[in-house]
């Protein structure tokens, strides 16, 4: 797996999908999913180049779980990032964070783009002009696994490189 942080701002441009936006009454339902992850703080990320996971040095081992409720599968493109946020299903939540990695700001997510099984992008406000970004990628439904990226950011182009957490997740459906 390669981590290309330069592409991250572009991936976050489409940040938002609600529980029911962009779906028709005939949309297939995504299953309820819980991700049980083990995260570590990335110590040497270099946003100027692609790095393999093996090149990154890590610190710690933190359990972290996140629940994504069953919602209709999106049938339209994600909304423009400058558009008002669409409603987020309130069942979308961090369910286990004993180390308090995301224990800041409000608990509810402001934006969710659930493009399962390709990618899920999430954001919630943690302070004025600061959000916590969570990106779930490399989802393998056959193996029941995914990767999770989490960092605080002022906008899609800047993030606190000292608080980036990466990890592998086991998916329960």
Backbone as a printed PyTorch tensor [residue, N CA C, xyz], in Angstrom:
tensor([[[  0.8440,  -1.1720,   0.0000],
         [  0.0000,   0.0000,   0.0000],
         [  0.8880,   1.2320,   0.0000]],

        [[  0.5310,   2.2240,  -0.7630],
         [  1.2470,   3.4950,  -0.7920],
         [  0.3640,   4.5690,  -0.1790]],

        [[  0.9710,   5.4460,   0.5420],
         [  0.2570,   6.5640,   1.1290],
         [  0.7360,   7.8100,   0.4190]],

        [[ -0.1460,   8.4730,  -0.2720],
         [  0.1990,   9.6830,  -1.0040],
         [ -0.5740,  10.8350,  -0.3910]],

        [[  0.0790,  11.5350,   0.5220],
         [ -0.5990,  12.6230,   1.2130],
         [ -0.8570,  13.8070,   0.3010]],

        [[ -0.1060,  13.9380,  -0.7770],
         [ -0.3620,  15.0360,  -1.6990],
         [ -1.7330,  14.9080,  -2.3360]],

        [[ -2.1950,  13.6850,  -2.5460],
         [ -3.5030,  13.5050,  -3.1560],
         [ -4.6270,  13.6600,  -2.1430]],

        [[ -4.3050,  13.6360,  -0.8620],
         [ -5.3250,  13.7250,   0.1620],
         [ -6.1850,  14.9750,   0.0450]],

        [[ -5.6110,  16.1710,  -0.1610],
         [ -6.4860,  17.3440,  -0.2770],
         [ -7.5090,  17.2130,  -1.3930]],

        [[ -7.1240,  16.5920,  -2.4850],
         [ -8.0630,  16.4310,  -3.5800],
         [ -9.1410,  15.4130,  -3.2300]],

        [[ -8.7800,  14.3950,  -2.4700],
         [ -9.7630,  13.4010,  -2.0490],
         [-10.7730,  14.0160,  -1.0930]],

        [[-10.3300,  14.9840,  -0.3060],
         [-11.2130,  15.5790,   0.6840],
         [-12.1210,  16.6420,   0.1060]],

        [[-11.8830,  17.0380,  -1.1230],
         [-12.6950,  18.0640,  -1.7500],
         [-14.1580,  17.6330,  -1.8160]],

        [[-14.4060,  16.3580,  -1.9460],
         [-15.7710,  15.8680,  -2.0790],
         [-16.3840,  15.4670,  -0.7480]],

        [[-15.8380,  15.9420,   0.3350],
         [-16.1840,  15.4870,   1.6730],
         [-17.6370,  15.7530,   2.0550]],

        [[-18.5340,  14.7550,   1.9050],
         [-19.8710,  14.7890,   2.4670],
         [-20.8350,  13.8590,   1.7530]],

        [[-21.4640,  13.0240,   2.4750],
         [-22.6040,  12.2500,   2.0270],
         [-23.4920,  11.9900,   3.2180]],

        [[-24.7580,  12.2940,   3.1400],
         [-25.6460,  12.0880,   4.2540],
         [-26.2530,  10.7010,   4.2280]],

        [[-27.1000,  10.5060,   5.2100],
         [-27.7570,   9.2190,   5.3320],
         [-28.6530,   8.9200,   4.1420]],

        [[-29.2370,   9.9250,   3.5310],
         [-30.1860,   9.6290,   2.4710],
         [-30.0430,  10.5000,   1.2310]],

        [[-29.0390,  11.3470,   1.1610],
         [-28.9070,  12.2380,   0.0040],
         [-28.4670,  11.4690,  -1.2220]],

        [[-28.9320,  11.9090,  -2.3690],
         [-28.4890,  11.3260,  -3.6240],
         [-28.9330,   9.8970,  -3.8410]],

        [[-29.9980,   9.4840,  -3.2130],
         [-30.4650,   8.1200,  -3.3740],
         [-31.8940,   8.1170,  -3.8660]],

        [[-32.2440,   7.0780,  -4.5680],
         [-33.6270,   6.9200,  -4.9910],
         [-34.2940,   5.9230,  -4.0610]],

        [[-35.5950,   5.7870,  -4.1680],
         [-36.2990,   4.8510,  -3.3040],
         [-35.9600,   3.4050,  -3.6560]],

        [[-35.2570,   3.1890,  -4.7670],
         [-34.8980,   1.8350,  -5.1780],
         [-33.4250,   1.5270,  -4.9340]],

        [[-32.7450,   2.3850,  -4.1970],
         [-31.3120,   2.1980,  -3.9610],
         [-31.0760,   0.9860,  -3.0710]],

        [[-30.0090,   0.2880,  -3.3700],
         [-29.5850,  -0.8320,  -2.5500],
         [-29.0650,  -0.2870,  -1.2200]],

        [[-29.3010,  -1.0120,  -0.1560],
         [-28.8550,  -0.5790,   1.1650],
         [-27.4320,  -1.0790,   1.4400]],

        [[-26.6140,  -0.1910,   1.9830],
         [-25.3130,  -0.5990,   2.4840],
         [-25.5510,  -1.2380,   3.8500]],

        [[-24.7900,  -2.2570,   4.2040],
         [-24.9960,  -2.8880,   5.5090],
         [-24.4680,  -2.0080,   6.6430]],

        [[-24.9370,  -2.2450,   7.8390],
         [-24.3300,  -1.6150,   9.0130],
         [-22.9480,  -2.2320,   9.1730]],

        [[-21.9590,  -1.3870,   9.4440],
         [-20.5760,  -1.8380,   9.5420],
         [-19.9200,  -1.2440,  10.7680]],

        [[-19.1510,  -2.0670,  11.4660],
         [-18.3320,  -1.5840,  12.5650],
         [-16.8960,  -1.9440,  12.2560]],

        [[-16.0280,  -0.9640,  12.3520],
         [-14.6050,  -1.1790,  12.1070],
         [-13.8880,  -1.1990,  13.4440]],

        [[-13.1710,  -2.2820,  13.7060],
         [-12.3730,  -2.4450,  14.9150],
         [-10.9220,  -2.3010,  14.4720]],

        [[-10.3080,  -1.1910,  14.8410],
         [ -8.9920,  -0.8350,  14.3190],
         [ -7.9320,  -0.8260,  15.4080]],

        [[ -6.6990,  -0.9490,  14.9650],
         [ -5.5370,  -0.6990,  15.7980],
         [ -4.7560,   0.3960,  15.1000]],

        [[ -4.6710,   1.5670,  15.7580],
         [ -4.0190,   2.7220,  15.1630],
         [ -2.6620,   2.9670,  15.8230]],

        [[ -1.7940,   3.6230,  15.0830],
         [ -0.4990,   4.0540,  15.6000],
         [ -0.2190,   5.4470,  15.0470]],

        [[  0.5190,   6.2290,  15.8140],
         [  0.8590,   7.5790,  15.3560],
         [  2.0180,   7.4860,  14.3820]],

        [[  1.8480,   8.0950,  13.2150],
         [  2.8960,   8.1220,  12.1900],
         [  3.9110,   9.1890,  12.5720]],

        [[  5.1910,   8.8200,  12.5880],
         [  6.2320,   9.7370,  13.0650],
         [  6.9810,  10.4570,  11.9570]],

        [[  7.0690,   9.8800,  10.7830],
         [  7.9480,  10.4440,   9.7480],
         [  7.2580,  10.6040,   8.3990]],

        [[  6.0110,  11.0320,   8.4050],
         [  5.3120,  11.2150,   7.1320],
         [  5.9420,  12.3440,   6.3350]],

        [[  6.0740,  12.1110,   5.0580],
         [  6.6240,  13.1230,   4.1530],
         [  5.5780,  13.3970,   3.0790]],

        [[  4.8270,  14.5000,   3.2030],
         [  3.7590,  14.7820,   2.2460],
         [  4.2600,  15.0950,   0.8390]],

        [[  5.5650,  15.2300,   0.6670],
         [  6.0910,  15.5530,  -0.6610],
         [  6.3070,  14.3160,  -1.5250]],

        [[  6.0970,  13.1270,  -0.9610],
         [  6.3160,  11.9160,  -1.7610],
         [  5.4290,  10.7710,  -1.2760]],

        [[  5.2790,   9.7810,  -2.1320],
         [  4.5380,   8.5790,  -1.7650],
         [  5.4330,   7.7170,  -0.8850]],

        [[  4.8530,   7.1980,   0.1900],
         [  5.5970,   6.3280,   1.0810],
         [  4.8490,   5.0160,   1.2290]],

        [[  5.5970,   3.9340,   1.3050],
         [  4.9660,   2.6580,   1.6170],
         [  4.7650,   2.6090,   3.1170]],

        [[  3.8860,   1.7570,   3.5670],
         [  3.6690,   1.5940,   5.0170],
         [  4.9500,   1.1780,   5.7130]],

        [[  5.7990,   0.4030,   5.0300],
         [  7.0440,  -0.0590,   5.6410],
         [  8.0400,   1.0790,   5.8630]],

        [[  7.9270,   2.1550,   5.1060],
         [  8.8390,   3.2960,   5.2600],
         [  8.4510,   4.2040,   6.4200]],

        [[  7.2310,   4.0800,   6.8830],
         [  6.7360,   4.9620,   7.9330],
         [  7.0760,   4.3640,   9.2960]],

        [[  7.5590,   5.1980,  10.1890],
         [  7.8220,   4.7880,  11.5640],
         [  6.5770,   5.1060,  12.3850]],

        [[  6.2680,   4.2140,  13.3220],
         [  5.0480,   4.3520,  14.1130],
         [  5.3570,   4.3600,  15.5930]],

        [[  4.4230,   4.9510,  16.3360],
         [  4.5310,   4.9760,  17.7920],
         [  3.1860,   4.5590,  18.3690]],

        [[  3.1930,   3.6190,  19.2950],
         [  1.9940,   3.2180,  20.0160],
         [  1.1420,   2.2060,  19.2750]],

        [[  0.1470,   1.7360,  19.9830],
         [ -0.8350,   0.7950,  19.4540],
         [ -2.1390,   1.0730,  20.1930]],

        [[ -3.0930,   1.6760,  19.4860],
         [ -4.3020,   2.1720,  20.1190],
         [ -5.5500,   1.5410,  19.5070]],

        [[ -6.3840,   0.8970,  20.3280],
         [ -7.6560,   0.3860,  19.7940],
         [ -8.5820,   1.5540,  19.4740]],

        [[ -9.3600,   1.3810,  18.4120],
         [-10.2600,   2.4370,  17.9460],
         [-11.3620,   1.7640,  17.1380]],

        [[-12.6090,   2.0660,  17.4410],
         [-13.7310,   1.4760,  16.7020],
         [-14.6730,   2.5690,  16.2270]],

        [[-15.2800,   2.3040,  15.0830],
         [-16.1440,   3.2620,  14.4110],
         [-17.3260,   2.5050,  13.8190]],

        [[-18.5350,   3.0540,  13.9990],
         [-19.7350,   2.4100,  13.4560],
         [-20.3110,   3.2330,  12.3070]],

        [[-20.6050,   2.5600,  11.2120],
         [-21.2900,   3.1520,  10.0630],
         [-22.6260,   2.4260,   9.9220]],

        [[-23.7380,   3.1440,  10.0650],
         [-25.0440,   2.4890,  10.0080],
         [-25.4260,   2.0820,   8.5880]],

        [[-26.4360,   1.2500,   8.5160],
         [-27.0000,   0.8730,   7.2200],
         [-27.6700,   2.1030,   6.6230]],

        [[-27.2850,   2.4070,   5.3790],
         [-27.8690,   3.5480,   4.6730],
         [-28.0610,   3.1640,   3.2150]],

        [[-28.9100,   3.8980,   2.4920],
         [-29.0340,   3.6340,   1.0520],
         [-27.7250,   3.9580,   0.3400]],

        [[-27.3780,   3.1260,  -0.6290],
         [-26.1680,   3.3710,  -1.4090],
         [-26.3580,   4.6210,  -2.2570]],

        [[-25.3530,   5.4520,  -2.2970],
         [-25.4130,   6.7180,  -3.0330],
         [-25.5850,   6.4450,  -4.5270]],

        [[-26.4990,   7.1720,  -5.1610],
         [-26.7810,   7.0130,  -6.5860],
         [-26.3250,   8.2070,  -7.4140]],

        [[-25.8700,   9.2680,  -6.7550],
         [-25.4260,  10.4720,  -7.4480],
         [-24.0210,  10.8340,  -6.9600]],

        [[-23.3380,  11.6850,  -7.6960],
         [-22.0150,  12.1200,  -7.2290],
         [-22.1220,  12.8660,  -5.9020]],

        [[-21.0460,  12.8600,  -5.1190],
         [-21.0590,  13.6330,  -3.8740],
         [-21.2920,  15.1120,  -4.1740]],

        [[-21.8620,  15.8350,  -3.2220],
         [-22.1280,  17.2520,  -3.4350],
         [-20.8390,  18.0590,  -3.4940]],

        [[-20.9350,  19.2430,  -4.0230],
         [-19.8100,  20.1630,  -4.0640],
         [-19.3430,  20.4420,  -2.6290]],

        [[-18.0340,  20.5150,  -2.4030],
         [-17.5380,  20.7250,  -1.0370],
         [-17.9310,  22.0610,  -0.4270]],

        [[-18.3210,  23.0160,  -1.2480],
         [-18.7490,  24.3030,  -0.7090],
         [-20.2390,  24.3320,  -0.4140]],

        [[-20.9480,  23.2820,  -0.8090],
         [-22.3850,  23.1990,  -0.5420],
         [-22.6180,  22.9480,   0.9470]],

        [[-23.8090,  23.3170,   1.3950],
         [-24.1790,  23.0370,   2.7830],
         [-24.0600,  21.5300,   3.0270]],

        [[-23.5900,  21.1250,   4.1950],
         [-23.4940,  19.6870,   4.4980],
         [-24.8620,  19.0270,   4.4570]],

        [[-24.8840,  17.8270,   3.9320],
         [-26.1030,  17.0290,   3.9430],
         [-26.2330,  16.3840,   5.3240]],

        [[-27.4510,  15.9960,   5.6980],
         [-27.6350,  15.3590,   7.0100],
         [-26.8100,  14.0720,   7.1250]],

        [[-26.2850,  13.8360,   8.3070],
         [-25.5160,  12.6250,   8.5890],
         [-26.3390,  11.7740,   9.5480]],

        [[-26.4310,  10.4890,   9.2670],
         [-27.1520,   9.5780,  10.1460],
         [-26.5180,   9.6560,  11.5360]],

        [[-27.3020,   9.9650,  12.5800],
         [-26.7330,  10.1250,  13.9190],
         [-26.1520,   8.8380,  14.4990]],

        [[-26.4430,   7.6970,  13.8980],
         [-25.8560,   6.4390,  14.3670],
         [-24.3970,   6.2900,  13.9350]],

        [[-23.9300,   7.1750,  13.0590],
         [-22.5270,   7.1780,  12.6520],
         [-21.7260,   7.6860,  13.8400]],

        [[-20.8310,   6.8570,  14.3730],
         [-20.1680,   7.2610,  15.6150],
         [-18.8730,   6.5030,  15.8640]],

        [[-17.9980,   7.1560,  16.6110],
         [-16.8340,   6.4800,  17.1760],
         [-17.3580,   5.7330,  18.3910]],

        [[-17.1600,   4.4250,  18.4270],
         [-17.7330,   3.6130,  19.5000],
         [-16.7130,   3.1650,  20.5360]],

        [[-15.4300,   3.2540,  20.2100],
         [-14.4000,   2.8510,  21.1640],
         [-13.1420,   3.6580,  20.8830]],

        [[-12.7020,   4.3920,  21.8760],
         [-11.4980,   5.2160,  21.7580],
         [-10.8880,   5.3880,  23.1470]],

        [[-10.4280,   4.2800,  23.7730],
         [ -9.9420,   4.3820,  25.1500],
         [ -8.7310,   5.3040,  25.3260]],

        [[ -7.9400,   5.5170,  24.2950],
         [ -6.7840,   6.4070,  24.3970],
         [ -7.1700,   7.8690,  24.1740]],

        [[ -8.4120,   8.1230,  23.7760],
         [ -8.8720,   9.4920,  23.5650],
         [ -8.2630,  10.1670,  22.3480]],

        [[ -7.9230,   9.3980,  21.3250],
         [ -7.3160,   9.9730,  20.1210],
         [ -8.2390,  10.9640,  19.4220]],

        [[ -9.5430,  10.7180,  19.5100],
         [-10.5220,  11.5950,  18.8560],
         [-11.4870,  12.1820,  19.8790]],

        [[-11.0260,  12.2970,  21.1160],
         [-11.8790,  12.7840,  22.1950],
         [-11.7520,  14.2900,  22.3260]],

        [[-12.1050,  14.9770,  21.2550],
         [-12.0520,  16.4320,  21.2410],
         [-13.2090,  16.9340,  20.3860]],

        [[-13.6750,  18.1000,  20.6880],
         [-14.7640,  18.6510,  19.8940],
         [-16.0630,  17.9120,  20.1080]],

        [[-17.0140,  18.2140,  19.2420],
         [-18.3170,  17.5630,  19.3490],
         [-18.2250,  16.1200,  18.8740]],

        [[-19.1700,  15.3180,  19.2720],
         [-19.1320,  13.8880,  18.9610],
         [-19.7380,  13.5590,  17.6000]],

        [[-20.7360,  14.3290,  17.1610],
         [-21.4260,  14.0300,  15.9010],
         [-20.5600,  14.4210,  14.7060]],

        [[-20.6700,  13.6630,  13.6390],
         [-19.9570,  13.9700,  12.4020],
         [-20.7300,  15.0240,  11.6160]],

        [[-19.9850,  15.9790,  11.0430],
         [-20.5810,  17.0350,  10.2320],
         [-20.7910,  16.5760,   8.7930]],

        [[-19.8620,  15.7990,   8.3010],
         [-19.8880,  15.3640,   6.9010],
         [-19.4530,  13.9090,   6.8160]],

        [[-20.1380,  13.1590,   5.9610],
         [-19.7630,  11.7730,   5.6860],
         [-20.0380,  11.4900,   4.2180]],

        [[-19.0300,  10.9860,   3.5270],
         [-19.2180,  10.4690,   2.1730],
         [-18.9850,   8.9750,   2.2780]],

        [[-20.0590,   8.2300,   2.2160],
         [-19.9790,   6.7780,   2.3600],
         [-20.0700,   6.1550,   0.9760]],

        [[-18.9360,   5.8790,   0.3930],
         [-18.8490,   5.2700,  -0.9360],
         [-18.4110,   3.8120,  -0.8200]],

        [[-18.8650,   3.1740,   0.2360],
         [-18.5490,   1.7700,   0.5080],
         [-18.8640,   0.9240,  -0.6950]],

        [[-18.0260,   0.0070,  -1.1040],
         [-16.8020,  -0.4780,  -0.4640],
         [-15.5260,   0.1770,  -1.0080]],

        [[-15.6390,   1.3010,  -1.6800],
         [-14.4540,   1.9480,  -2.2400],
         [-13.7310,   2.8310,  -1.2310]],

        [[-14.5000,   3.6550,  -0.5220],
         [-13.8800,   4.6440,   0.3510],
         [-14.9620,   5.2830,   1.2140]],

        [[-14.5800,   5.7140,   2.4040],
         [-15.4750,   6.4830,   3.2670],
         [-14.6560,   7.6570,   3.7890]],

        [[-15.1980,   8.8610,   3.6500],
         [-14.5340,  10.0740,   4.1230],
         [-15.4550,  10.7460,   5.1310]],

        [[-14.8760,  11.1340,   6.2700],
         [-15.6680,  11.6720,   7.3630],
         [-14.9650,  12.8910,   7.9500]],

        [[-15.7510,  13.8160,   8.4970],
         [-15.1800,  14.9790,   9.1790],
         [-16.1260,  15.4140,  10.2800]],

        [[-15.5210,  15.9010,  11.3580],
         [-16.3130,  16.5040,  12.4230],
         [-15.5170,  17.6520,  13.0170]],

        [[-16.2130,  18.6840,  13.4280],
         [-15.5870,  19.8730,  13.9780],
         [-14.9920,  19.5560,  15.3430]],

        [[-13.7270,  19.9780,  15.5410],
         [-13.1050,  19.7920,  16.8550],
         [-12.7650,  21.1360,  17.5040]],

        [[-12.7640,  22.2000,  16.7350],
         [-12.5410,  23.5600,  17.2370],
         [-12.9130,  24.5040,  16.1000]],

        [[-13.0820,  25.7750,  16.3930],
         [-13.3580,  26.6990,  15.2820],
         [-12.2600,  26.5750,  14.2170]],

        [[-12.6550,  26.3980,  12.9990],
         [-11.7390,  26.2810,  11.8530],
         [-10.8440,  25.0500,  11.9070]],

        [[-11.2400,  24.0110,  12.6710],
         [-10.4340,  22.7920,  12.7560],
         [-11.3580,  21.5850,  12.7600]],

        [[-11.0460,  20.6070,  11.9180],
         [-11.8440,  19.3790,  11.8190],
         [-10.9650,  18.1610,  12.0270]],

        [[-11.5970,  17.0790,  12.4530],
         [-10.9190,  15.7910,  12.4980],
         [-11.3680,  15.0380,  11.2550]],

        [[-10.4100,  14.6520,  10.4350],
         [-10.6850,  13.9140,   9.2030],
         [-10.4150,  12.4370,   9.4290]],

        [[-11.3090,  11.6100,   8.9550],
         [-11.1250,  10.1590,   8.9960],
         [-11.3980,   9.6470,   7.5930]],

        [[-10.4550,   8.8860,   7.0740],
         [-10.6230,   8.2900,   5.7520],
         [-10.4240,   6.7850,   5.8780]],

        [[-11.4070,   6.0540,   5.4190],
         [-11.3430,   4.5890,   5.3960],
         [-11.0980,   4.1990,   3.9490]],

        [[-10.0390,   3.4390,   3.7070],
         [ -9.6780,   3.0550,   2.3450],
         [ -9.1790,   1.6160,   2.3160]],

        [[ -8.7970,   1.1780,   1.1370],
         [ -8.3000,  -0.1950,   0.9500],
         [ -9.2590,  -1.2020,   1.5840]],

        [[-10.5420,  -0.9880,   1.3580],
         [-11.5750,  -1.8520,   1.9320],
         [-11.6200,  -3.1610,   1.1440]],

        [[-11.4850,  -4.2680,   1.8500],
         [-11.5700,  -5.5940,   1.2420],
         [-12.7050,  -6.3320,   1.9390]],

        [[-13.8720,  -6.3480,   1.3060],
         [-15.0360,  -6.9720,   1.9320],
         [-14.8840,  -8.4850,   2.0390]],

        [[-14.1250,  -9.0980,   1.1260],
         [-13.9090, -10.5460,   1.2080],
         [-13.0640, -10.9340,   2.4170]],

        [[-12.0540, -10.1410,   2.7130],
         [-11.1830, -10.4080,   3.8660],
         [-11.6910,  -9.7390,   5.1370]],

        [[-12.6620,  -8.8290,   4.9980],
         [-13.1730,  -8.1080,   6.1570],
         [-12.1420,  -7.1630,   6.7450]],

        [[-11.4220,  -6.4570,   5.8730],
         [-10.3660,  -5.5660,   6.3560],
         [-10.4180,  -4.2170,   5.6470]],

        [[ -9.7920,  -3.2320,   6.2760],
         [ -9.7020,  -1.8880,   5.7170],
         [ -8.5580,  -1.1600,   6.4140]],

        [[ -8.1910,  -0.0110,   5.8740],
         [ -7.2030,   0.8600,   6.5050],
         [ -7.8950,   2.1520,   6.9090]],

        [[ -7.3940,   2.7680,   7.9810],
         [ -7.9750,   3.9990,   8.4700],
         [ -6.8780,   5.0440,   8.6350]],

        [[ -7.1770,   6.2670,   8.2020],
         [ -6.3120,   7.4370,   8.3340],
         [ -7.0850,   8.4550,   9.1500]],

        [[ -6.4340,   9.0750,  10.1470],
         [ -7.1160,  10.0780,  10.9580],
         [ -6.1360,  11.2040,  11.2920]],

        [[ -6.5930,  12.4480,  11.1210],
         [ -5.7530,  13.6040,  11.4370],
         [ -6.6160,  14.8420,  11.6240]],

        [[ -6.1680,  15.7810,  12.4690],
         [ -6.8240,  17.0790,  12.5360],
         [ -6.3300,  17.9510,  11.3900]],

        [[ -7.2220,  18.7790,  10.8570],
         [ -6.8320,  19.6410,   9.7310],
         [ -7.6340,  20.9360,   9.7610]],

        [[ -6.9780,  22.0170,   9.3770],
         [ -7.6520,  23.3080,   9.2720],
         [ -8.4520,  23.3950,   7.9800]],

        [[ -7.9680,  22.7320,   6.9350],
         [ -8.6730,  22.6420,   5.6630],
         [ -8.1140,  21.4330,   4.9320]],

        [[ -8.6030,  21.2220,   3.7160],
         [ -8.2000,  20.0260,   2.9720],
         [ -6.7290,  20.0360,   2.5750]],

        [[ -6.0790,  21.1750,   2.6730],
         [ -4.6790,  21.2650,   2.2520],
         [ -3.6970,  21.3020,   3.4160]],

        [[ -4.1850,  21.4080,   4.6370],
         [ -3.2570,  21.4670,   5.7650],
         [ -3.7490,  20.6040,   6.9060]],

        [[ -2.8070,  19.8700,   7.4830],
         [ -3.1460,  19.0330,   8.6290],
         [ -1.9900,  19.0230,   9.6040]],

        [[ -2.2830,  18.6500,  10.8220],
         [ -1.2710,  18.5730,  11.8650],
         [ -0.5160,  17.2610,  11.6830]],

        [[  0.6660,  17.3380,  11.0940],
         [  1.4510,  16.1390,  10.7840],
         [  1.9460,  15.4190,  12.0400]],

        [[  1.8500,  16.0610,  13.2100],
         [  2.2620,  15.4220,  14.4570],
         [  1.1440,  14.6040,  15.0890]],

        [[ -0.0520,  14.6620,  14.5030],
         [ -1.1940,  13.9410,  15.0630],
         [ -1.8910,  13.0930,  14.0060]],

        [[ -1.1060,  12.5160,  13.1170],
         [ -1.6490,  11.6280,  12.0880],
         [ -1.5900,  10.1990,  12.6200]],

        [[ -2.7320,   9.5170,  12.5560],
         [ -2.8160,   8.1230,  12.9930],
         [ -3.2330,   7.2660,  11.8140]],

        [[ -2.5760,   6.1270,  11.6930],
         [ -2.8720,   5.1640,  10.6360],
         [ -3.0700,   3.8040,  11.2840]],

        [[ -3.8610,   2.9650,  10.6300],
         [ -4.0200,   1.6300,  11.1710],
         [ -4.8390,   0.7200,  10.2990]],

        [[ -4.8390,  -0.5190,  10.7040],
         [ -5.6000,  -1.5660,  10.0190],
         [ -6.8580,  -1.8640,  10.8380]],

        [[ -7.9200,  -2.2230,  10.1150],
         [ -9.2070,  -2.4700,  10.7550],
         [ -9.7650,  -3.8250,  10.3320]],

        [[-10.4930,  -4.4120,  11.2580],
         [-11.2880,  -5.6020,  10.9980],
         [-12.7220,  -5.1180,  10.8860]],

        [[-13.4270,  -5.5560,   9.8540],
         [-14.8040,  -5.1000,   9.6150],
         [-15.7910,  -6.1430,  10.1180]],

        [[-16.7490,  -5.6910,  10.9220],
         [-17.8640,  -6.5440,  11.3450],
         [-19.1160,  -6.0230,  10.6640]],

        [[-19.8580,  -6.9140,  10.0220],
         [-21.1060,  -6.5110,   9.3470],
         [-22.2610,  -7.2110,  10.0270]]])
